[in-house]
Amino acid sequence: MLGGAKLLEAGDVEGPTAQSKYLVRLTAVPRIGDILCDPSGRRVAVVRDIIGNVKRPIAVVEPVSKGVMLKKSSRVFILKERRRG
């Protein structure tokens, strides 16, 4: 499913927002637009914004589809796809 890609731990889900997005407490800072995956490598969300202070950043993420639900405290990973040179 991941092909030549690798997963980098992003952090843990803090909970949902009122706008059908989720907050993720980060351990590694992704770029806006990066795809987040669950531990099995399934694409679950897209990073829409980074908020908070530099020492404890939080990502605002949007599920990739309406059927995706992220559970509080679940771990998510940044999908790092290998680029062709």
Sequence and secondary structure as in RCSB ss.txt:
>XXXX:A:sequence
MLGGAKLLEAGDVEGPTAQSKYLVRLTAVPRIGDILCDPSGRRVAVVRDIIGNVKRPIAVVEPVSKGVMLKKSSR
VFILKERRRG
>XXXX:A:secstr
  TT EEEEEEEEEEE TTS EEEEESS   TT EEE TT  EEEEEEEEES SSS EEEEEESSTT    TT E
EEEEE     
